[in-house]
Amino acid sequence: MARGVSSPLLLRRGVLVLLVALALWSVTYLNMAYIFTSRWPARDSQQVKEEILQLSEEYIRQLSKETGGMVDGPYAGRFTAYELKKTIAVLLESMLARISRLESFINNVSNGSLFNNQSGAAASHSAIGIVAGQAVKSEKCKLSPEEKEQYPVCEQKIEWMRRLWKSDPCYRGYGVNGSDCSIIRYLSEVEGFCPRQAWSGLENQTLVDARVTYAKISLDLQPLMDILKDPNERQGYAWIRMRISRMWSRWTDAVKSLMSKYSFRNRPKQKILVHLGLLSKQSGWKFAEMQFKGGPLGELVQWSDLITTLYILGHDLTITSEVEQLVEILNHVPAARTPCQSRKELPVQMIYTDIMGLIQFKKRLKVGYAKFSCLFRVLDSFGTEPAFNHRVFAKQNKILTSWGGQDLNLQQFYTMFPHSPDNSFMGFVVDRILNDTERSAEPKRNIALVYGKNDYMWQGKRSYLDSIHARFEVHGTVYRENNKNLVNVPEYVVNHGILSGLDLHELLQKTKVFVGLGFPYEGPAPLEAIANGAVFLNPLFTPPHSSKNTKFFKGKPTQREITSQHPYAEVFIGKPYVYTINISNKTEVEQALDVIAQQTNFSSYVPYEYTEEGMLQRMKAYIENQKFCSHQESAHEKWPPAESVTHILGEAGKSCKDACWDIQKICEPNHFAELNTVQGIANVTWCSSLTQSSNIYYPAVEAKEKVCTKQAEPRLFSCVGSMHALRRLCPCRDFIPGQTALCVGCDR
């Protein structure tokens, strides 16, 4: 009976405690409101902070006294104070958390005013409006003309947020309430699209992770082999593992050499996801199945060398090649499913993938894709040009393809060769046995090895091959499926079939001539042949091959014209290692063959940028300096630095790529912005008038009338755009000889 009496009594006490709690909290709230309104002008921020904290602490202590005499424990009986105390504990914890956030906010207030040109009362009222979700007067948060130039996408983002900030609750969670100040605060602190000075410049400490782990060079091969575990029976990593193992000693020697020249200290360790979309079953490309059957290996070469580079530089790698693996990772990232672009919850800081992988990411991330987009580095063999990358522009001009319309920073596309300055040149490592300029111990034999692993590549080349056969013993490495007859390979060819890496290099050491057939385009094999002392016969294309006349390039996001089978070998190497010839011209072919046949010196040659050391140097610079999640366009914060760049006026009809190359420089797209201003144009040329337009040809000057046109859409800045009547305004940078991707001093 006593228990029955005590339970209602305790219940009544609990209700009483709650009423007291509510009353005390009301008093506290009124005091706080009073402080922030009528009494604020008379007090400084430190006094306000102390009073708020003191009142809050007194309130919590009072609650503790009121609940101190209650019966404790989960077994004290039904309707006891235990359940009530659990509820109060949760309430207290929530209050303490709110007080902590408020304390952090007041700390910010005590360190400076929130808005320029405002009174203390107005600033405080606006600040509380942002934290508590109250209205803030938008006219107090404006961008200066300089800030608009430095943050060119800020205004677009503000307009988008004004209309759609209610589309997801995550925006409210960061304090967005529809006011311009709350929007700009969010866009500056969370997404980085706007300048912090526009709303206050105060540091939001809850969004900053100051912890830094530094990368250390990794020389042990076995942990990398453990990471490269095949997810299924398709053995997709088998060829990559073989290549890495075979070349490992060269990699370790290269990084030791680089460490003797440069400092590798204080490099932040990056969490990197590597997703090889081309190896996935969903890609349909069958790279895994064909890696030992004559399938394309250029992409696998690039992936192999990238993975090795990231690992040796000491970064934290996760490697996937199947969609199921990718989905498993993304399922553990709640932030992946919201459009808010805070990246502090994401498990990675960089993502290396390919076009297929990018499509797979988009499909799984949906609205959350936006926050991941600046993390991507996309391996893209043939490159992506601005006109194809900008989805709206591509659609309007009817050039949108499944490969294009990605709307990324063009430097996020990593190419095999430095053919388009709009993209980043990543490259690969030329596999070889000989060192640079070293001669083979075994004398060259009178062998011409044909570059063509599949029978169809030899079609229509009989006359060309007969000329070669008249002077050399012709060999091939053609794949034969189930010992089927080779229809297009002449009977005099000595066919070795598909060779392992080591066997192929031993054959190349004996070879005098490496014969190009015109396809495949821009592969690694010609550079490997040159590295082993063979001379490359490089077929010239007249007219150049492009998407206009060649099926292979249809749908690829570039209008680049390929002047030969291997433009890099043609332009950057040349004679005596490379002879670029019209293989349909028998006289030209025979003259080149006669010169090579009489040659006695066959030495190795590898451009520095295609060595292990060159790739390590280049990727180290990219990882440390390419910051695609930073949206500021200030010339002082850009990389490469402004000191390495010269602004010029190109000749009429020339692209900036060609205009810069004419003065032995490289077009640098990161510095178009400072050239695309009234003052920037005036520093280079005189204009009769000034307009603006959205197209890949601008900024430029009309050659006859001297009408200058600015670029209205920064994403259309282009090194490759050209029009016959226009003289392009071009930013051109210097480069390290043998390392075209880096400016002088950018290797430090």
C-alpha positions in Angstrom: 0.0 0.0 0.0 2.9 2.3 0.8 4.3 1.7 -2.7 1.0 2.6 -4.3 0.9 5.9 -2.3 4.4 6.8 -3.1 4.1 6.5 -6.9 1.6 9.2 -7.4 3.5 11.4 -5.0 6.6 10.9 -7.0 4.7 11.6 -10.2 3.4 14.8 -8.7 6.9 15.8 -7.6 8.1 15.1 -11.1 5.5 17.3 -12.7 6.3 20.0 -10.1 10.0 19.8 -11.1 9.2 20.2 -14.7 7.0 23.2 -14.0 9.8 24.8 -12.0 12.3 24.0 -14.8 10.1 25.7 -17.3 9.7 28.7 -15.1 13.4 29.0 -14.6 14.1 28.6 -18.2 11.6 31.3 -19.1 13.3 33.7 -16.7 16.7 32.8 -18.2 15.4 33.3 -21.7 13.8 36.7 -20.8 17.1 37.8 -19.2 19.0 36.7 -22.3 16.5 38.5 -24.6 16.8 41.6 -22.4 20.6 41.5 -22.7 20.6 41.3 -26.4 18.0 44.1 -26.9 17.7 46.9 -24.4 20.8 46.4 -22.4 23.3 45.5 -25.1 24.6 49.0 -26.0 25.7 49.5 -22.4 27.8 46.3 -22.1 30.8 44.9 -24.0 30.8 41.4 -25.4 32.8 39.9 -22.5 30.1 41.0 -20.0 27.4 39.6 -22.1 29.2 36.3 -22.4 29.8 36.0 -18.6 26.1 36.9 -17.8 24.7 34.4 -20.2 26.9 31.6 -19.0 26.3 32.5 -15.3 22.5 32.4 -15.7 22.7 29.2 -17.6 24.9 27.5 -14.9 22.6 28.7 -12.1 19.6 27.3 -13.9 21.3 23.9 -14.3 22.4 23.8 -10.7 18.8 24.6 -9.6 17.5 21.7 -11.6 20.1 19.5 -10.0 18.9 20.5 -6.5 15.2 19.9 -7.3 16.0 16.3 -8.6 18.5 15.4 -6.0 16.1 13.8 -3.5 14.3 11.5 -6.0 14.4 7.8 -5.7 17.0 6.4 -8.1 17.5 3.2 -10.0 15.6 1.3 -12.7 14.1 -1.1 -10.2 12.6 1.4 -7.7 9.1 0.7 -9.0 6.6 1.9 -11.6 6.1 5.7 -12.1 9.2 6.5 -10.2 11.5 9.4 -10.8 14.0 7.3 -12.7 12.3 7.7 -16.0 11.9 11.4 -15.3 15.5 11.7 -14.5 16.5 10.1 -17.7 14.4 12.6 -19.5 15.9 15.5 -17.6 19.4 14.2 -18.2 18.8 14.2 -21.9 17.3 17.7 -21.6 20.3 18.9 -19.7 22.7 17.4 -22.2 20.9 19.2 -25.0 20.9 22.5 -23.0 24.7 22.2 -22.4 25.3 21.5 -26.0 23.3 24.6 -27.0 25.2 26.7 -24.4 28.5 25.4 -25.8 27.5 26.5 -29.3 26.3 29.9 -27.9 29.6 30.3 -26.1 31.5 29.6 -29.3 29.3 32.2 -31.0 29.8 34.8 -28.3 33.6 34.2 -28.5 33.4 35.1 -32.2 31.4 38.3 -31.3 34.0 39.2 -28.7 36.7 39.0 -31.4 35.2 41.4 -33.9 32.1 43.0 -35.3 29.9 40.8 -37.5 29.1 43.2 -40.2 31.0 46.1 -41.6 29.6 49.6 -41.1 27.0 48.5 -38.5 26.3 49.5 -35.0 27.0 47.0 -32.2 23.2 46.5 -31.7 22.5 45.9 -35.3 25.5 43.5 -35.7 24.4 41.5 -32.6 20.8 41.3 -33.7 21.9 40.1 -37.2 24.2 37.5 -35.7 21.6 36.1 -33.4 19.3 35.9 -36.4 21.7 33.7 -38.2 22.2 31.3 -35.3 18.6 31.1 -34.2 17.1 31.2 -37.6 15.5 34.7 -37.3 15.3 37.2 -40.2 18.4 39.1 -41.2 18.4 42.1 -43.4 20.0 41.1 -46.7 21.2 44.6 -47.6 23.9 44.4 -45.0 25.6 41.5 -46.8 26.9 42.6 -50.2 29.8 41.6 -52.4 32.3 44.3 -53.5 33.3 44.4 -57.2 36.7 43.0 -56.3 35.0 40.0 -54.5 32.8 39.4 -57.4 35.9 39.0 -59.6 37.7 36.8 -57.2 34.6 34.6 -56.6 33.0 34.5 -60.0 30.4 31.8 -59.2 29.3 33.3 -55.8 26.4 35.4 -57.2 25.1 32.4 -59.1 25.1 30.3 -56.0 23.4 33.0 -53.9 20.6 33.2 -56.5 20.2 29.4 -56.5 20.1 29.4 -52.6 17.5 32.1 -52.5 15.1 30.0 -54.6 16.0 26.5 -53.3 17.3 26.7 -49.8 14.2 24.9 -48.5 14.8 22.0 -50.9 16.7 20.0 -48.2 16.7 20.3 -44.4 20.5 20.2 -44.3 20.6 23.9 -45.3 18.5 24.9 -42.2 20.8 22.7 -40.1 23.7 25.1 -41.1 21.6 28.1 -40.1 20.3 29.2 -43.5 17.0 31.0 -43.1 16.4 32.6 -46.4 18.2 35.8 -45.7 21.2 36.9 -47.8 23.4 37.0 -44.8 22.7 33.5 -43.7 23.0 32.3 -47.3 26.4 34.0 -47.8 27.6 32.8 -44.5 26.8 29.2 -45.5 28.3 29.6 -49.0 31.5 31.0 -47.5 32.0 28.8 -44.4 30.6 25.5 -45.7 30.9 25.4 -49.5 33.6 28.0 -50.1 31.9 29.7 -53.1 31.8 33.1 -51.5 34.3 35.3 -49.6 34.1 35.2 -45.8 34.5 39.0 -45.6 31.1 39.5 -47.3 29.3 38.4 -44.2 31.9 38.8 -41.4 35.0 36.7 -42.0 34.6 35.1 -38.6 35.9 31.6 -38.2 33.2 28.9 -37.7 35.2 26.5 -35.7 32.6 23.8 -35.8 33.3 23.3 -39.6 37.1 23.2 -39.4 39.2 20.1 -38.7 42.6 21.3 -37.8 44.1 17.8 -37.3 46.8 17.0 -39.9 48.5 13.7 -40.5 51.7 13.9 -42.6 52.5 11.5 -45.4 55.7 9.4 -45.3 57.4 7.8 -48.3 56.4 4.1 -48.7 59.1 1.7 -50.1 57.6 -1.7 -49.0 55.8 -3.3 -52.0 53.8 -6.0 -50.0 51.2 -3.6 -48.4 50.4 -2.3 -51.9 49.9 -5.8 -53.2 47.6 -6.5 -50.3 45.5 -3.4 -51.3 45.3 -4.7 -54.9 43.2 -7.7 -54.1 40.8 -8.7 -56.9 37.2 -8.5 -55.8 36.1 -11.4 -57.9 37.2 -14.2 -60.2 37.8 -11.8 -63.1 41.3 -11.0 -61.8 41.1 -7.4 -63.0 44.2 -6.3 -61.1 46.4 -9.1 -62.4 48.2 -7.2 -65.2 48.5 -4.1 -62.9 50.1 -6.2 -60.2 52.6 -7.7 -62.7 53.6 -4.3 -64.0 54.1 -2.8 -60.6 56.2 -5.7 -59.3 58.4 -5.7 -62.4 59.1 -2.0 -62.2 59.3 -1.6 -58.4 63.1 -1.3 -58.1 63.0 1.6 -60.5 60.3 3.3 -58.6 62.2 3.1 -55.3 65.4 4.3 -56.9 63.5 7.3 -58.4 61.9 8.4 -55.2 65.3 8.2 -53.4 66.8 10.4 -56.1 63.9 12.9 -55.8 64.3 13.0 -52.0 67.9 14.0 -52.4 66.8 17.0 -54.4 63.6 18.2 -52.7 62.0 18.3 -49.3 59.3 15.7 -48.7 58.5 16.9 -45.2 55.2 18.3 -43.9 53.1 16.9 -46.7 49.5 16.4 -45.5 48.4 12.7 -45.9 45.4 12.5 -48.2 42.6 9.9 -47.9 42.2 8.9 -51.6 39.7 6.6 -53.2 40.8 5.1 -56.5 37.9 3.7 -58.5 38.7 2.0 -61.8 35.3 2.2 -63.6 36.8 0.7 -66.8 37.4 -2.7 -65.0 33.8 -3.0 -63.7 31.4 -5.5 -65.1 28.9 -2.7 -65.7 31.2 -0.8 -68.1 30.9 -3.6 -70.7 34.4 -2.8 -72.0 35.9 -6.2 -70.8 39.3 -4.7 -70.0 39.7 -7.3 -67.3 38.9 -10.2 -69.6 41.1 -8.9 -72.5 44.2 -7.8 -70.6 46.2 -10.9 -71.7 44.4 -11.4 -75.0 45.4 -8.4 -77.1 43.1 -5.9 -75.4 44.1 -2.2 -74.9 46.7 -1.8 -72.2 47.3 2.0 -72.4 44.7 2.8 -69.7 46.0 -0.1 -67.5 49.5 1.3 -67.8 48.3 4.7 -66.6 46.3 3.2 -63.7 49.2 1.1 -62.7 51.6 4.0 -62.5 49.1 6.3 -60.8 48.4 3.8 -58.1 52.2 3.2 -57.6 52.8 7.0 -57.4 50.1 7.7 -54.8 51.2 4.7 -52.7 54.9 5.6 -52.7 54.1 9.3 -51.9 52.6 7.9 -48.7 48.9 8.6 -49.1 46.0 6.5 -47.6 44.5 4.4 -50.5 41.2 2.6 -51.0 41.0 0.9 -54.4 37.8 -0.4 -56.0 36.8 -1.7 -59.4 33.3 -2.9 -59.0 30.1 -0.9 -58.5 29.2 -3.1 -55.5 32.3 -2.0 -53.7 31.6 1.6 -54.5 28.0 1.3 -53.2 29.2 -0.3 -50.0 31.5 2.7 -49.3 28.8 5.3 -50.1 26.2 3.5 -48.0 28.3 4.4 -44.9 28.4 8.1 -45.7 25.2 9.8 -44.6 26.4 13.1 -46.0 26.5 11.6 -49.5 22.8 11.7 -49.7 22.3 15.4 -49.1 23.0 18.3 -51.4 24.7 20.4 -48.7 28.3 20.6 -49.7 30.1 20.3 -46.4 32.9 17.8 -47.0 34.0 17.3 -43.4 31.9 14.2 -43.0 33.3 12.5 -46.2 35.7 9.6 -45.8 38.0 10.8 -48.7 39.7 14.0 -49.8 40.4 13.0 -53.4 38.9 10.5 -55.8 40.7 9.2 -58.9 38.4 7.6 -61.4 37.6 7.5 -65.2 34.6 8.6 -67.2 32.8 5.3 -66.6 33.5 5.6 -62.9 32.3 9.2 -62.9 29.0 8.1 -64.4 28.7 5.4 -61.8 29.3 7.9 -59.0 26.6 10.2 -60.4 24.1 7.4 -60.6 24.6 6.4 -57.0 25.1 9.8 -55.4 22.2 11.7 -57.0 21.7 14.9 -55.0 24.8 14.3 -53.0 27.0 14.4 -56.1 27.6 18.2 -55.9 29.7 17.9 -52.7 31.9 15.2 -54.3 32.4 16.9 -57.7 35.5 18.9 -56.7 37.2 15.8 -55.3 37.4 14.1 -58.6 40.5 13.6 -60.8 39.3 11.9 -64.0 41.7 9.8 -66.1 40.8 10.9 -69.6 43.2 9.6 -72.4 42.2 12.0 -75.1 41.1 15.0 -73.0 37.9 17.1 -72.6 37.6 20.5 -74.1 35.6 23.5 -72.6 32.8 23.5 -75.2 32.0 19.8 -74.5 32.5 20.0 -70.7 29.9 22.9 -70.2 26.6 21.0 -70.4 24.4 24.0 -71.2 26.7 25.3 -73.9 27.2 21.8 -75.4 23.5 21.2 -75.5 22.8 24.6 -77.1 25.4 23.9 -79.8 24.3 20.2 -80.3 27.7 18.7 -79.3 26.6 17.2 -76.0 27.8 13.5 -75.8 27.7 10.8 -73.1 31.3 11.6 -72.4 30.9 15.3 -72.1 28.7 17.7 -70.1 30.5 16.9 -66.8 30.7 20.6 -65.7 34.0 20.0 -63.9 37.0 22.2 -63.6 38.9 21.3 -66.8 42.1 20.7 -64.9 40.3 17.8 -63.2 40.7 15.8 -66.4 44.1 14.0 -66.4 45.4 13.1 -69.8 48.1 10.5 -71.0 49.9 13.2 -73.1 50.2 17.0 -72.8 48.1 17.7 -75.9 45.5 20.1 -74.3 46.7 22.7 -71.7 43.1 23.0 -70.6 43.5 19.6 -68.9 46.1 18.4 -66.5 48.8 16.2 -68.0 49.2 13.1 -65.8 51.1 10.8 -68.2 52.6 7.4 -67.2 56.0 5.8 -67.0 57.8 4.4 -70.0 58.7 0.8 -69.1 62.2 -0.2 -70.3 65.3 -2.3 -69.5 67.9 0.2 -70.6 68.7 3.5 -68.7 68.4 6.8 -70.6 70.9 7.1 -73.5 72.2 3.6 -72.7 73.0 1.2 -75.5 72.0 -2.4 -75.5 74.8 -4.9 -74.8 73.5 -7.0 -77.6 73.9 -5.5 -81.1 70.8 -4.6 -83.0 69.5 -7.1 -85.6 67.9 -6.2 -88.9 64.4 -6.5 -87.4 61.3 -4.4 -87.9 58.7 -5.0 -85.3 55.1 -4.0 -86.3 53.0 -2.1 -83.7 49.6 -3.9 -84.1 48.3 -6.6 -81.7 45.1 -7.3 -83.6 44.7 -8.6 -87.1 42.3 -5.8 -88.2 45.0 -3.2 -87.6 47.1 -4.6 -90.5 44.3 -4.3 -93.0 45.2 -2.3 -96.2 48.9 -2.0 -95.2 50.4 -4.6 -97.5 52.3 -2.2 -99.9 53.7 -0.4 -96.9 54.8 -3.6 -95.2 56.3 -5.0 -98.4 58.6 -2.0 -98.6 59.7 -2.7 -95.1 60.1 -6.4 -95.8 62.5 -5.6 -98.7 65.0 -4.2 -96.1 64.2 -5.8 -92.8 62.9 -9.0 -91.2 59.4 -8.2 -90.2 58.1 -9.4 -86.8 54.8 -9.0 -85.1 53.0 -9.7 -81.7 49.5 -10.4 -83.0 46.9 -12.2 -80.8 45.5 -15.3 -82.4 42.2 -16.5 -80.8 42.0 -20.3 -80.8 44.8 -20.5 -83.4 42.6 -18.9 -86.1 44.3 -17.8 -89.3 45.4 -14.1 -89.5 43.7 -12.7 -92.6 45.5 -9.3 -92.9 49.0 -10.3 -91.6 51.4 -11.1 -94.5 52.8 -14.7 -94.6 56.4 -13.4 -94.2 55.8 -11.9 -90.7 57.4 -13.8 -87.8 54.5 -13.6 -85.2 55.5 -14.0 -81.5 51.9 -13.7 -80.3 51.2 -11.7 -77.1 54.4 -11.3 -75.1 55.0 -10.6 -71.4 56.5 -7.3 -70.6 60.0 -8.7 -70.1 59.9 -10.8 -73.3 58.7 -7.8 -75.3 61.5 -5.6 -74.1 64.1 -8.2 -74.9 62.7 -8.3 -78.4 62.7 -4.5 -78.7 66.4 -4.4 -77.7 67.1 -6.5 -80.8 64.8 -4.3 -83.0 66.0 -1.5 -85.3 62.5 -0.2 -86.4 59.2 -0.1 -84.6 56.6 0.2 -87.3 53.4 2.2 -86.8 50.3 1.2 -88.8 48.2 4.3 -87.9 46.3 2.7 -85.0 46.0 2.6 -82.0 46.3 6.3 -81.4 48.7 7.7 -78.8 49.6 4.5 -77.0 52.6 3.9 -74.7 54.3 1.3 -76.9 56.1 3.7 -79.3 57.8 5.4 -76.3 58.7 2.0 -74.9 60.3 1.1 -78.3 62.3 4.3 -78.4 63.4 3.7 -74.8 64.8 0.4 -75.9 66.8 1.9 -78.8 64.3 1.3 -81.7 63.4 4.0 -84.3 59.7 4.6 -84.6 58.0 5.0 -88.0 55.1 7.3 -87.2 52.3 7.5 -89.8 51.4 11.0 -90.9 47.7 11.8 -91.3 46.6 14.1 -94.2 44.1 15.4 -93.4 44.4 15.1 -89.6 42.1 12.7 -87.9 39.3 14.1 -85.7 35.6 13.6 -84.8 34.7 15.2 -88.2 36.2 12.3 -90.3 37.1 9.4 -88.0 34.6 7.1 -86.4 37.0 6.4 -83.4 36.7 10.0 -82.2 32.9 10.2 -82.6 31.3 11.1 -79.2 34.6 12.0 -77.6 34.5 15.4 -75.9 37.2 17.0 -78.1 37.6 18.5 -81.6 41.4 18.0 -81.5 42.9 17.1 -84.8 45.4 14.2 -84.7 48.2 15.0 -87.2 49.9 11.5 -86.8 49.5 8.3 -85.0 51.6 9.7 -82.1 51.6 13.5 -82.0 53.8 13.6 -78.9 56.5 11.6 -80.6 56.2 13.8 -83.6 56.4 17.2 -81.8 58.4 16.5 -78.6 60.9 13.8 -79.7 61.4 13.8 -83.5 64.5 12.6 -85.4 66.6 10.6 -85.1 64.3 8.6 -82.8 61.1 9.3 -84.7 60.4 9.6 -88.4 56.9 10.9 -89.1 56.1 9.9 -92.7 53.2 9.5 -95.2 53.0 5.7 -95.3 51.0 5.9 -98.6 54.0 7.6 -100.3 56.3 4.7 -101.2 59.2 7.0 -102.0 59.0 8.8 -98.6 58.8 5.4 -96.8 61.8 3.9 -98.6 64.0 7.0 -98.0 63.3 6.9 -94.3 64.0 3.1 -94.2 67.3 3.5 -96.1 68.5 6.1 -93.5 67.6 3.9 -90.6 69.1 0.8 -92.2 72.5 2.6 -92.5 72.3 3.9 -88.9 74.8 2.3 -86.5 74.0 4.2 -83.3 70.7 3.1 -81.6 70.6 4.6 -78.2 67.8 4.8 -75.6 65.8 7.9 -75.1 63.0 8.7 -72.5 61.6 12.2 -71.9 62.1 13.1 -68.2 58.3 13.6 -67.7 57.8 9.9 -68.7 60.3 8.5 -66.1 59.4 7.3 -62.6 61.1 10.4 -61.1 59.3 12.7 -63.5 55.9 11.3 -62.7 56.5 11.4 -58.9 57.6 15.0 -59.1 54.6 16.0 -61.2 52.0 14.2 -59.1 53.5 15.4 -55.8 53.1 19.0 -57.1 49.5 18.3 -58.3 48.4 16.8 -55.0 49.9 19.6 -52.9 48.8 22.5 -55.1 45.6 21.7 -57.1 42.7 22.7 -54.9 39.5 22.3 -56.9 37.3 22.8 -53.8 38.6 26.3 -53.4 36.5 28.7 -55.6 38.5 31.9 -55.1 40.0 33.3 -58.3 42.6 35.7 -56.8 45.8 35.7 -58.9 47.8 35.7 -55.7 46.4 32.4 -54.5 46.5 30.6 -57.8 48.8 27.8 -58.9 50.9 28.0 -60.9 51.8 31.4 -59.4 51.3 34.7 -61.3 55.1 35.2 -61.6 55.3 32.3 -64.1 52.7 33.8 -66.4 53.0 36.3 -69.3 49.9 37.8 -71.0 50.1 38.1 -74.8 48.0 38.9 -77.8 48.1 36.0 -80.3 48.0 36.2 -84.1 44.7 36.2 -85.8 43.2 32.8 -86.1 45.5 31.1 -83.6 44.4 29.4 -80.4 46.1 30.3 -77.2 47.7 26.9 -77.2 49.5 27.6 -80.5 50.1 31.3 -79.7 51.9 30.4 -76.4 53.8 27.6 -78.0 55.1 30.0 -80.6 57.0 31.8 -77.8 58.0 28.5 -76.2 55.5 28.7 -73.4 52.4 26.8 -72.4 48.8 28.2 -72.2 47.8 28.4 -68.6 44.0 28.4 -68.2 44.1 29.1 -64.5 45.1 32.7 -65.3 42.5 33.7 -67.8 40.4 35.5 -65.1 42.9 38.3 -64.4 43.3 38.8 -68.1 39.5 39.0 -68.6 39.1 42.4 -66.9 39.1 45.9 -68.3 42.5 46.6 -66.8 43.8 43.2 -67.8 42.9 43.7 -71.4 44.2 47.3 -71.4 47.6 46.0 -70.2 47.9 44.0 -73.4 46.1 45.9 -76.1 44.0 48.9 -77.1 40.3 48.5 -77.7 37.9 50.7 -79.7 35.0 49.3 -77.7 34.4 46.5 -75.2 31.7 43.8 -75.2 31.2 40.4 -73.6 30.1 37.0 -74.9 29.9 33.4 -73.8 32.0 31.3 -76.1 35.4 29.5 -76.3 37.0 32.3 -78.3 37.2 34.9 -75.6 38.8 37.1 -74.3 39.8 38.2 -77.7 40.2 41.2 -80.0 38.5 41.5 -83.4 41.5 41.9 -85.7 40.3 44.8 -88.0 37.9 46.8 -85.9 39.8 46.4 -82.6 36.6 45.5 -80.7 37.5 43.7 -77.5 35.3 40.9 -76.1 35.4 39.6 -72.5 34.4 36.1 -71.6 31.0 36.1 -69.8 31.2 32.5 -68.7 34.4 31.5 -66.8 33.8 27.8 -67.5 34.3 28.5 -71.2 37.8 29.9 -70.8 39.7 27.8 -73.5 43.3 27.4 -74.6 42.2 25.6 -77.8 39.4 27.9 -79.1 40.2 29.8 -82.2 38.4 31.9 -84.9 40.1 33.3 -88.0 39.0 36.9 -87.4 40.0 37.0 -83.7 43.3 37.6 -81.9 43.1 35.7 -78.6 44.3 37.3 -75.3 46.3 34.5 -73.8 48.0 33.7 -70.4 51.3 31.8 -71.2 53.5 30.3 -68.5 57.0 29.0 -68.6 57.9 25.4 -68.0 60.7 23.1 -66.8 62.5 21.6 -69.8 61.4 17.9 -70.0 58.5 18.6 -67.5 55.9 20.6 -69.4 53.2 20.3 -66.7 55.2 22.4 -64.2 56.3 26.0 -64.3 59.8 27.0 -63.3 59.9 26.7 -59.5 56.6 24.7 -59.3 58.6 21.6 -58.5 59.5 22.9 -55.1 
